[in-house]
Amino acid sequence: MAVAALLVLTGLLVASPAVAAPAAAQAAPVAATAQATQDATASADGPADSTLKITPLGLRGGQAKIMDKVTVAGTLKPYRPGQKVRVWFFNNGKNFTGRWIQVKKGSGNFGTFKSSIFTKKGGKYAAQAKYFGRKGAEPLRSDSTVRKSWKVRFTALFPSQCGPVVRAFRVALNDLALVPSNNSCFDGKMSRAVLAYRKMNNLGRSARASQSVVRKIFNRQGRYVVRRPDLGDHMEAPLGRQVLVFAKGRRPYAIFPIASGAPVTPTILGTFSVYRKDPGYNSLGMYYSTYFIRGYAIHGYQSVPNHPASAGCLRTFVADQPRIYGMTKMGQPIAVFGRARSLPFAEFPGA
């Protein structure tokens, strides 16, 4: 009896692998059937999802220097040959360019793409991308990213400095109706344009292009507001600002630094017209004089300090005066207003 039981037990033990093998063999077809069912369900649900991501490169603390090249790198999953994405760039919330970018095969099932811009203006930049999906074989859903943003970092500029930042700074000065030279270096004409900007915005009266001033100018802050647009093509001399402004209606188009009459010999106030022009130097050292009433004139002079200093005329830098003289016309109106003031020495350096 014990022997029979042992044989039966031994038979079961021997038979167990034979029973297990068919079960394992049946598992693969079952799994395949389940995957096929899942695929059929996914296909019935429509196109597969796509995933799009972007990252701005080369930033430091979320900032790029003015005129830096910022590259936006992105990935798209899954990859399919012929894919394209649309990348948009924004400045201060306004779209200024959009590009179609070809997606390249990356590692695994990812596609990659890049697009670059130069931060030519101040303010806040942002980038956003969108993939519009795929129809036909292996369809994919569309996807888009949120805007990835960065700010612009500024540095001070110095005399004789050259390069793309100075070129872009010149464009910004021109946009504010200041008149720097047309080269790519920080020369004397650009220094005088910075001086005019600081004067008309009540900043320290110097030609220093500090980080704060560079930021303001690149952001197009501190525009001159025309006081007498009713005069048409005219000049304005706001003595409190110590600048000479050429304007057409409400649009200023050239601004120069000046020195008006000293406290004991103040410049006359009122609205006048150009009635006489004398080229070259006269016996008093006045250079290319444009007279607007009696002996009061706009003229170049060897000394143009950062405070009211003349005998009543509007002094300009000798280097600026030929251009000013060429812009003035007989009969052209000029409005002279405000109160000239001398700043204490401590205010001269400014921000």
C-alpha positions as a Markdown table, in Angstrom:
| # | Residue | x | y | z |
|---|---|---|---|---|
| 1 | Met | 0.0 | 0.0 | 0.0 |
| 2 | Ala | 2.8 | 2.3 | 0.9 |
| 3 | Val | 4.7 | 1.3 | -2.3 |
| 4 | Ala | 1.6 | 2.1 | -4.4 |
| 5 | Ala | 1.2 | 5.5 | -2.8 |
| 6 | Leu | 4.9 | 6.3 | -3.4 |
| 7 | Leu | 4.5 | 5.4 | -7.1 |
| 8 | Val | 1.5 | 7.6 | -7.4 |
| 9 | Leu | 3.3 | 10.5 | -5.7 |
| 10 | Thr | 6.4 | 9.9 | -7.9 |
| 11 | Gly | 4.2 | 9.9 | -11.0 |
| 12 | Leu | 2.7 | 13.2 | -10.1 |
| 13 | Leu | 6.1 | 14.7 | -9.4 |
| 14 | Val | 7.4 | 13.5 | -12.7 |
| 15 | Ala | 4.3 | 14.6 | -14.6 |
| 16 | Ser | 4.3 | 18.1 | -13.1 |
| 17 | Pro | 6.8 | 19.6 | -15.6 |
| 18 | Ala | 4.8 | 18.1 | -18.5 |
| 19 | Val | 1.7 | 19.8 | -17.2 |
| 20 | Ala | 3.4 | 23.1 | -16.7 |
| 21 | Ala | 4.9 | 23.3 | -20.2 |
| 22 | Pro | 1.6 | 23.5 | -22.1 |
| 23 | Ala | 0.5 | 26.3 | -19.7 |
| 24 | Ala | 3.6 | 28.3 | -20.3 |
| 25 | Ala | 3.3 | 27.8 | -24.1 |
| 26 | Gln | -0.3 | 29.1 | -23.9 |
| 27 | Ala | 0.7 | 32.3 | -22.0 |
| 28 | Ala | 2.5 | 34.0 | -25.0 |
| 29 | Pro | -0.5 | 33.8 | -27.4 |
| 30 | Val | -2.7 | 35.1 | -24.6 |
| 31 | Ala | -0.4 | 38.1 | -24.0 |
| 32 | Ala | -0.2 | 38.8 | -27.8 |
| 33 | Thr | -4.0 | 38.7 | -28.0 |
| 34 | Ala | -4.2 | 41.1 | -25.1 |
| 35 | Gln | -1.7 | 43.5 | -26.8 |
| 36 | Ala | -3.6 | 43.3 | -30.1 |
| 37 | Thr | -6.8 | 44.1 | -28.3 |
| 38 | Gln | -5.1 | 47.1 | -26.6 |
| 39 | Asp | -3.7 | 48.3 | -29.9 |
| 40 | Ala | -7.1 | 48.0 | -31.5 |
| 41 | Thr | -8.6 | 50.0 | -28.7 |
| 42 | Ala | -5.9 | 52.7 | -29.1 |
| 43 | Ser | -6.5 | 52.8 | -32.8 |
| 44 | Ala | -10.2 | 53.1 | -32.2 |
| 45 | Asp | -9.5 | 56.1 | -29.9 |
| 46 | Gly | -7.7 | 58.1 | -32.6 |
| 47 | Pro | -4.1 | 59.4 | -33.1 |
| 48 | Ala | -1.5 | 58.7 | -30.5 |
| 49 | Asp | -0.3 | 61.6 | -28.2 |
| 50 | Ser | 2.7 | 63.7 | -29.0 |
| 51 | Thr | 4.9 | 65.4 | -26.5 |
| 52 | Leu | 6.7 | 68.7 | -27.3 |
| 53 | Lys | 9.2 | 70.5 | -25.0 |
| 54 | Ile | 11.5 | 73.5 | -25.4 |
| 55 | Thr | 14.4 | 75.0 | -23.3 |
| 56 | Pro | 16.2 | 78.3 | -23.8 |
| 57 | Leu | 20.0 | 77.7 | -23.6 |
| 58 | Gly | 22.8 | 79.9 | -22.4 |
| 59 | Leu | 20.9 | 81.9 | -19.8 |
| 60 | Arg | 22.4 | 83.0 | -16.5 |
| 61 | Gly | 19.9 | 83.4 | -13.7 |
| 62 | Gly | 17.1 | 83.5 | -16.3 |
| 63 | Gln | 18.8 | 86.4 | -18.2 |
| 64 | Ala | 20.7 | 87.0 | -21.4 |
| 65 | Lys | 23.0 | 90.0 | -22.1 |
| 66 | Ile | 21.8 | 92.5 | -24.5 |
| 67 | Met | 22.7 | 91.4 | -28.1 |
| 68 | Asp | 23.4 | 87.8 | -26.9 |
| 69 | Lys | 22.4 | 84.9 | -29.1 |
| 70 | Val | 19.8 | 82.8 | -27.4 |
| 71 | Thr | 19.1 | 79.3 | -28.7 |
| 72 | Val | 15.9 | 77.5 | -28.0 |
| 73 | Ala | 16.3 | 73.8 | -28.1 |
| 74 | Gly | 13.4 | 71.4 | -28.3 |
| 75 | Thr | 12.3 | 67.7 | -28.4 |
| 76 | Leu | 9.3 | 66.0 | -30.0 |
| 77 | Lys | 8.2 | 62.5 | -29.2 |
| 78 | Pro | 7.5 | 60.3 | -31.0 |
| 79 | Tyr | 9.6 | 61.0 | -34.0 |
| 80 | Arg | 8.3 | 60.7 | -37.5 |
| 81 | Pro | 10.2 | 61.6 | -40.7 |
| 82 | Gly | 9.2 | 64.9 | -42.2 |
| 83 | Gln | 8.0 | 66.5 | -38.9 |
| 84 | Lys | 8.1 | 70.3 | -38.5 |
| 85 | Val | 7.3 | 72.5 | -35.6 |
| 86 | Arg | 6.5 | 76.2 | -35.5 |
| 87 | Val | 8.5 | 78.4 | -33.1 |
| 88 | Trp | 7.4 | 81.9 | -32.1 |
| 89 | Phe | 9.5 | 84.6 | -30.3 |
| 90 | Phe | 8.0 | 87.4 | -28.3 |
| 91 | Asn | 9.3 | 90.7 | -26.9 |
| 92 | Asn | 7.2 | 92.3 | -24.1 |
| 93 | Gly | 4.3 | 90.0 | -24.9 |
| 94 | Lys | 4.3 | 90.9 | -28.6 |
| 95 | Asn | 5.1 | 88.3 | -31.3 |
| 96 | Phe | 7.9 | 89.6 | -33.5 |
| 97 | Thr | 8.9 | 86.5 | -35.5 |
| 98 | Gly | 7.8 | 82.9 | -36.2 |
| 99 | Arg | 9.7 | 80.1 | -37.9 |
| 100 | Trp | 9.0 | 76.6 | -39.3 |
| 101 | Ile | 11.8 | 74.3 | -38.0 |
| 102 | Gln | 12.5 | 70.8 | -39.4 |
| 103 | Val | 12.7 | 68.1 | -36.8 |
| 104 | Lys | 15.8 | 65.9 | -36.9 |
| 105 | Lys | 16.1 | 62.3 | -35.7 |
| 106 | Gly | 17.4 | 62.1 | -32.1 |
| 107 | Ser | 18.2 | 59.2 | -29.9 |
| 108 | Gly | 15.5 | 56.6 | -29.3 |
| 109 | Asn | 12.1 | 57.7 | -30.4 |
| 110 | Phe | 12.7 | 61.4 | -30.0 |
| 111 | Gly | 13.1 | 64.2 | -32.6 |
| 112 | Thr | 15.1 | 67.4 | -31.9 |
| 113 | Phe | 15.1 | 71.0 | -33.2 |
| 114 | Lys | 16.7 | 74.4 | -32.5 |
| 115 | Ser | 16.1 | 78.0 | -33.3 |
| 116 | Ser | 18.1 | 81.1 | -32.3 |
| 117 | Ile | 17.6 | 84.9 | -32.0 |
| 118 | Phe | 19.6 | 87.9 | -30.9 |
| 119 | Thr | 18.3 | 90.0 | -28.0 |
| 120 | Lys | 18.5 | 93.3 | -29.8 |
| 121 | Lys | 16.1 | 95.1 | -27.5 |
| 122 | Gly | 15.5 | 95.3 | -23.8 |
| 123 | Gly | 12.4 | 94.0 | -22.1 |
| 124 | Lys | 11.2 | 90.5 | -21.6 |
| 125 | Tyr | 11.6 | 87.8 | -24.2 |
| 126 | Ala | 9.7 | 84.5 | -24.6 |
| 127 | Ala | 9.6 | 81.5 | -26.9 |
| 128 | Gln | 6.8 | 79.1 | -27.6 |
| 129 | Ala | 6.5 | 76.1 | -30.0 |
| 130 | Lys | 3.7 | 74.1 | -31.5 |
| 131 | Tyr | 3.5 | 70.7 | -33.4 |
| 132 | Phe | 0.3 | 70.6 | -35.5 |
| 133 | Gly | 0.1 | 66.8 | -35.5 |
| 134 | Arg | 0.1 | 64.2 | -38.3 |
| 135 | Lys | -2.6 | 62.5 | -40.3 |
| 136 | Gly | -2.6 | 59.4 | -42.4 |
| 137 | Ala | -0.4 | 56.4 | -41.4 |
| 138 | Glu | 0.7 | 56.5 | -37.8 |
| 139 | Pro | -1.3 | 59.7 | -37.0 |
| 140 | Leu | -0.3 | 61.9 | -34.0 |
| 141 | Arg | -2.1 | 64.5 | -32.0 |
| 142 | Ser | -0.9 | 68.1 | -31.9 |
| 143 | Asp | 0.9 | 69.5 | -28.9 |
| 144 | Ser | 2.2 | 73.0 | -27.8 |
| 145 | Thr | 4.5 | 74.3 | -25.1 |
| 146 | Val | 3.9 | 77.1 | -22.6 |
| 147 | Arg | 6.0 | 80.3 | -23.2 |
| 148 | Lys | 9.5 | 80.0 | -21.8 |
| 149 | Ser | 10.7 | 83.5 | -20.9 |
| 150 | Trp | 13.9 | 85.4 | -20.0 |
| 151 | Lys | 15.0 | 88.9 | -19.3 |
| 152 | Val | 17.8 | 91.0 | -20.7 |
| 153 | Arg | 20.9 | 92.0 | -18.7 |
| 154 | Phe | 22.7 | 95.2 | -19.4 |
| 155 | Thr | 26.2 | 96.5 | -18.9 |
| 156 | Ala | 27.7 | 100.0 | -19.0 |
| 157 | Leu | 29.3 | 101.2 | -22.2 |
| 158 | Phe | 32.5 | 103.2 | -22.4 |
| 159 | Pro | 34.2 | 105.6 | -24.8 |
| 160 | Ser | 36.1 | 103.9 | -27.7 |
| 161 | Gln | 34.2 | 100.7 | -27.1 |
| 162 | Cys | 33.1 | 99.0 | -30.4 |
| 163 | Gly | 31.0 | 96.0 | -31.4 |
| 164 | Pro | 27.4 | 94.8 | -31.9 |
| 165 | Val | 26.2 | 96.1 | -28.6 |
| 166 | Val | 27.3 | 99.7 | -29.4 |
| 167 | Arg | 25.7 | 99.4 | -32.9 |
| 168 | Ala | 22.4 | 98.4 | -31.4 |
| 169 | Phe | 22.8 | 101.2 | -28.8 |
| 170 | Arg | 23.1 | 103.6 | -31.7 |
| 171 | Val | 19.9 | 102.4 | -33.2 |
| 172 | Ala | 18.1 | 102.8 | -29.8 |
| 173 | Leu | 19.5 | 106.4 | -29.5 |
| 174 | Asn | 18.2 | 107.2 | -33.0 |
| 175 | Asp | 14.8 | 105.8 | -32.1 |
| 176 | Leu | 14.7 | 108.4 | -29.3 |
| 177 | Ala | 15.5 | 111.2 | -31.8 |
| 178 | Leu | 19.1 | 111.5 | -30.6 |
| 179 | Val | 21.9 | 111.8 | -33.2 |
| 180 | Pro | 24.9 | 109.5 | -32.6 |
| 181 | Ser | 27.3 | 108.8 | -35.4 |
| 182 | Asn | 26.7 | 105.9 | -37.9 |
| 183 | Asn | 29.7 | 103.8 | -37.0 |
| 184 | Ser | 29.9 | 100.9 | -34.5 |
| 185 | Cys | 32.1 | 102.6 | -31.9 |
| 186 | Phe | 31.4 | 104.8 | -28.9 |
| 187 | Asp | 32.8 | 108.1 | -30.1 |
| 188 | Gly | 32.4 | 111.8 | -29.2 |
| 189 | Lys | 29.1 | 112.1 | -31.1 |
| 190 | Met | 27.6 | 109.2 | -29.2 |
| 191 | Ser | 28.8 | 110.7 | -25.9 |
| 192 | Arg | 27.0 | 113.9 | -26.7 |
| 193 | Ala | 23.8 | 112.0 | -27.6 |
| 194 | Val | 24.0 | 110.3 | -24.2 |
| 195 | Leu | 24.6 | 113.7 | -22.6 |
| 196 | Ala | 21.4 | 115.1 | -24.3 |
| 197 | Tyr | 19.4 | 112.0 | -23.2 |
| 198 | Arg | 20.5 | 112.5 | -19.6 |
| 199 | Lys | 19.8 | 116.2 | -19.7 |
| 200 | Met | 16.3 | 115.9 | -21.1 |
| 201 | Asn | 15.4 | 113.3 | -18.5 |
| 202 | Asn | 16.9 | 115.3 | -15.5 |
| 203 | Leu | 19.6 | 112.7 | -14.9 |
| 204 | Gly | 23.1 | 113.7 | -13.9 |
| 205 | Arg | 24.6 | 116.0 | -16.5 |
| 206 | Ser | 27.4 | 113.8 | -17.9 |
| 207 | Ala | 28.0 | 111.7 | -20.9 |
| 208 | Arg | 28.4 | 108.5 | -18.9 |
| 209 | Ala | 26.5 | 105.5 | -20.4 |
| 210 | Ser | 25.9 | 103.7 | -17.1 |
| 211 | Gln | 24.1 | 100.4 | -16.8 |
| 212 | Ser | 20.9 | 102.2 | -15.8 |
| 213 | Val | 21.1 | 104.6 | -18.7 |
| 214 | Val | 21.9 | 101.9 | -21.2 |
| 215 | Arg | 18.9 | 99.9 | -20.0 |
| 216 | Lys | 16.6 | 102.9 | -20.2 |
| 217 | Ile | 17.7 | 103.7 | -23.7 |
| 218 | Phe | 17.5 | 100.1 | -25.0 |
| 219 | Asn | 14.0 | 100.0 | -23.6 |
| 220 | Arg | 13.1 | 103.3 | -25.4 |
| 221 | Gln | 12.2 | 105.0 | -22.1 |
| 222 | Gly | 12.4 | 108.8 | -21.6 |
| 223 | Arg | 11.2 | 110.0 | -25.0 |
| 224 | Tyr | 11.0 | 113.8 | -25.4 |
| 225 | Val | 7.4 | 115.1 | -25.4 |
| 226 | Val | 6.9 | 117.9 | -27.8 |
| 227 | Arg | 5.5 | 121.1 | -26.2 |
| 228 | Arg | 4.4 | 123.0 | -29.3 |
| 229 | Pro | 3.2 | 120.6 | -32.0 |
| 230 | Asp | 1.1 | 123.5 | -33.4 |
| 231 | Leu | 4.2 | 125.1 | -34.8 |
| 232 | Gly | 4.7 | 122.3 | -37.4 |
| 233 | Asp | 8.4 | 121.9 | -38.4 |
| 234 | His | 10.0 | 123.8 | -35.5 |
| 235 | Met | 12.6 | 123.9 | -32.8 |
| 236 | Glu | 12.1 | 123.8 | -29.0 |
| 237 | Ala | 14.5 | 124.9 | -26.3 |
| 238 | Pro | 13.3 | 123.7 | -22.9 |
| 239 | Leu | 15.8 | 125.5 | -20.8 |
| 240 | Gly | 15.2 | 123.4 | -17.7 |
| 241 | Arg | 16.5 | 120.4 | -19.8 |
| 242 | Gln | 19.3 | 122.3 | -21.6 |
| 243 | Val | 18.7 | 120.7 | -25.0 |
| 244 | Leu | 17.7 | 121.9 | -28.4 |
| 245 | Val | 14.9 | 119.8 | -30.1 |
| 246 | Phe | 13.9 | 119.7 | -33.8 |
| 247 | Ala | 10.3 | 118.4 | -34.3 |
| 248 | Lys | 7.7 | 118.0 | -36.9 |
| 249 | Gly | 4.3 | 118.3 | -35.2 |
| 250 | Arg | 4.5 | 115.9 | -32.3 |
| 251 | Arg | 7.5 | 113.9 | -33.6 |
| 252 | Pro | 10.9 | 115.0 | -32.5 |
| 253 | Tyr | 13.6 | 114.0 | -35.0 |
| 254 | Ala | 16.9 | 115.5 | -33.6 |
| 255 | Ile | 18.0 | 116.5 | -30.1 |
| 256 | Phe | 21.3 | 118.1 | -29.1 |
| 257 | Pro | 22.8 | 119.2 | -25.8 |
| 258 | Ile | 23.2 | 123.0 | -25.3 |
| 259 | Ala | 24.2 | 125.6 | -22.7 |
| 260 | Ser | 21.8 | 128.5 | -22.4 |
| 261 | Gly | 22.2 | 131.9 | -20.8 |
| 262 | Ala | 23.9 | 132.2 | -17.4 |
| 263 | Pro | 21.7 | 133.5 | -14.5 |
| 264 | Val | 23.0 | 137.1 | -15.0 |
| 265 | Thr | 22.5 | 137.0 | -18.8 |
| 266 | Pro | 19.5 | 134.7 | -19.3 |
| 267 | Thr | 18.1 | 133.5 | -22.6 |
| 268 | Ile | 15.0 | 135.3 | -23.7 |
| 269 | Leu | 11.7 | 133.3 | -23.5 |
| 270 | Gly | 9.0 | 133.2 | -26.1 |
| 271 | Thr | 8.2 | 132.0 | -29.6 |
| 272 | Phe | 10.4 | 133.4 | -32.4 |
| 273 | Ser | 11.5 | 132.7 | -36.0 |
| 274 | Val | 14.9 | 132.4 | -37.6 |
| 275 | Tyr | 15.7 | 135.6 | -39.4 |
| 276 | Arg | 19.4 | 135.4 | -40.1 |
| 277 | Lys | 22.1 | 132.8 | -40.7 |
| 278 | Asp | 25.9 | 133.5 | -40.6 |
| 279 | Pro | 28.3 | 130.7 | -41.7 |
| 280 | Gly | 31.7 | 130.1 | -40.2 |
| 281 | Tyr | 33.2 | 131.9 | -37.2 |
| 282 | Asn | 32.6 | 135.6 | -36.3 |
| 283 | Ser | 34.8 | 137.9 | -34.3 |
| 284 | Leu | 33.2 | 136.7 | -31.0 |
| 285 | Gly | 34.0 | 133.0 | -31.6 |
| 286 | Met | 30.4 | 132.1 | -32.5 |
| 287 | Tyr | 30.4 | 129.3 | -35.1 |
| 288 | Tyr | 27.7 | 129.0 | -37.8 |
| 289 | Ser | 25.2 | 131.2 | -36.1 |
| 290 | Thr | 21.4 | 131.0 | -36.5 |
| 291 | Tyr | 19.7 | 134.1 | -35.1 |
| 292 | Phe | 16.1 | 134.1 | -33.9 |
| 293 | Ile | 15.6 | 137.5 | -32.2 |
| 294 | Arg | 18.0 | 140.5 | -32.1 |
| 295 | Gly | 21.4 | 139.2 | -31.0 |
| 296 | Tyr | 20.2 | 135.9 | -29.7 |
| 297 | Ala | 21.4 | 132.9 | -31.7 |
| 298 | Ile | 22.0 | 129.2 | -31.8 |
| 299 | His | 25.7 | 128.8 | -32.4 |
| 300 | Gly | 28.7 | 126.6 | -31.8 |
| 301 | Tyr | 31.2 | 127.6 | -29.2 |
| 302 | Gln | 34.5 | 126.3 | -27.8 |
| 303 | Ser | 33.0 | 125.9 | -24.3 |
| 304 | Val | 29.7 | 124.2 | -23.7 |
| 305 | Pro | 29.6 | 123.4 | -20.0 |
| 306 | Asn | 26.8 | 121.3 | -18.4 |
| 307 | His | 25.2 | 124.3 | -16.9 |
| 308 | Pro | 23.8 | 127.6 | -18.2 |
| 309 | Ala | 26.8 | 129.7 | -19.1 |
| 310 | Ser | 26.3 | 131.9 | -22.2 |
| 311 | Ala | 25.6 | 135.6 | -22.6 |
| 312 | Gly | 22.0 | 134.6 | -23.7 |
| 313 | Cys | 22.6 | 132.6 | -26.8 |
| 314 | Leu | 22.0 | 128.8 | -27.1 |
| 315 | Arg | 25.5 | 127.3 | -27.3 |
| 316 | Thr | 26.1 | 124.0 | -29.0 |
| 317 | Phe | 29.2 | 121.9 | -29.4 |
| 318 | Val | 31.3 | 123.0 | -32.4 |
| 319 | Ala | 31.2 | 119.4 | -33.8 |
| 320 | Asp | 27.3 | 119.5 | -33.8 |
| 321 | Gln | 26.7 | 123.0 | -35.1 |
| 322 | Pro | 27.3 | 122.4 | -38.9 |
| 323 | Arg | 24.5 | 119.8 | -38.8 |
| 324 | Ile | 22.2 | 122.1 | -36.7 |
| 325 | Tyr | 22.9 | 125.0 | -39.0 |
| 326 | Gly | 22.0 | 122.9 | -42.0 |
| 327 | Met | 18.7 | 121.8 | -40.5 |
| 328 | Thr | 17.6 | 125.3 | -39.6 |
| 329 | Lys | 15.6 | 127.3 | -42.2 |
| 330 | Met | 14.7 | 131.0 | -42.6 |
| 331 | Gly | 11.4 | 131.7 | -40.9 |
| 332 | Gln | 11.5 | 128.4 | -38.9 |
| 333 | Pro | 9.8 | 128.8 | -35.5 |
| 334 | Ile | 11.6 | 128.2 | -32.2 |
| 335 | Ala | 9.9 | 128.1 | -28.8 |
| 336 | Val | 12.1 | 128.9 | -25.8 |
| 337 | Phe | 10.5 | 128.1 | -22.5 |
| 338 | Gly | 11.3 | 126.9 | -18.9 |
| 339 | Arg | 13.7 | 128.0 | -16.3 |
| 340 | Ala | 17.4 | 127.3 | -16.7 |
| 341 | Arg | 19.0 | 126.0 | -13.6 |
| 342 | Ser | 22.6 | 125.3 | -12.5 |
| 343 | Leu | 23.0 | 122.0 | -10.8 |
| 344 | Pro | 25.2 | 121.6 | -7.7 |
| 345 | Phe | 28.4 | 119.7 | -8.5 |
| 346 | Ala | 27.2 | 116.6 | -6.6 |
| 347 | Glu | 24.4 | 116.1 | -9.2 |
| 348 | Phe | 26.6 | 116.0 | -12.2 |
| 349 | Pro | 27.7 | 112.3 | -12.1 |
| 350 | Gly | 24.1 | 111.1 | -11.7 |
| 351 | Ala | 22.8 | 107.5 | -12.2 |
